[in-house]
Amino acid sequence: MLKNLRLKQKVTILLLVILTFGLSLSGLALSSVLRQNAKQEITSTALMLMETMIAVRQYTSNQVNPELVDQLETEFLPQSVPGYSAREVFENLRQKQDYREFFYKEATLNPTNLRDKADSFETQIVNSFRGNKNLKEASGFRSLPGGDIFYIARPLAVSAPKCLECHSTPEQAPKSMLDRYGTANGFNWKLDEIVGAQIISVPASRVIQKANQSSVLIVGLVSLVFVIVIVLVNIFLNRQVVLPLKRITRVAEEVSTGHMEVEFDQLSNDEIGNLAKAFKRMKLSLEMAMKRLKRPPGNTHGTGGMGSTGSSDYPQR
């Protein structure tokens, strides 16, 4: 099959085969790299959101709570709870397109509000932080009935004595809080104890989609570059190889039919030029051979030989 193809077609097929194999191998290599980069990018965004939530908690604890402390004796105000403020601010952030798929939870082992109760998977994360004080961050994938998610978690500790006003014992907690949540949960916390984890999650499909978008972009750019290379190689091949060979072929055909006035032009000093030079020498040799064939038989030895009259250089007797 290949022997019936032109030189340019063979080179193009070779380059396309190289492109196909190259894209296949690079696609496999890029897949894991781009997915890791997507995870790092989403993790960076999640950590920024966590820092924002920590700032909101601190603001609520230091600025808002003191202003509402007198009212807490008669009416419980959730706005005074740092965790509540953090959740509300995060929900406002989720109204924006960039953060719509992010979810925030302060998963707690013994929360006042059971909405924050850690499930079995989240409990394992919290316990890993409690068991290793040097562990400051955890991330990974988790399977849920609604689909896989990618999560980032950080430990949540009792960092200020003010937190113990509501979470040490029921006797010290505000009466309005006890009326709302009861005395069964959210107590016996200790200073510097890790009681939960800040967890931000995002659908795993977002990570995969982000990696796929980058992969498509890179593969597209590589393909475009390779197509340009194929075009340039074909142009170069056509000008430097195909056209000179066609000229040599055309002249050789002319010479083969007896048109000796045509010439082989040597336009370069490369292999094609050397081929033209060789054909030129062959044409010259062919012309000389044809001239010898056309010379009369009596002139084969020149004027010094015997003439047509039969005389010789020897004297007659």
Secondary structure, 3 states (H helix, E strand, C coil): CHHHCCHHHHHHHHHHHHHHHHHHHHHHHHHHHHHHHHHHHHHHHHHHHHHHHHHHHHHHHHHHHHHHCCHHHCCCCHHHCHHHHHHHHHHHHCCCHHHCCCEEEEEECCCCCHHHECCHHHHHHHHHHHHCCCCCCEEEEEEECCEEEEEEEEEEECCCHHHHHHHCCCCCCCHHHHHHHCCCCCCCCCCCCEEEEEEEEEEHHHHHHHHHHHHHHHHHHHHHHHHHHHHHHHHHHHHHHHHHHHHHHHHHHHHHCCCCCCCCCCCCCCHHHHHHHHHHHHHHHHHHHHHHHHCCHHHCCCCCCCCCCCCCCCCCC
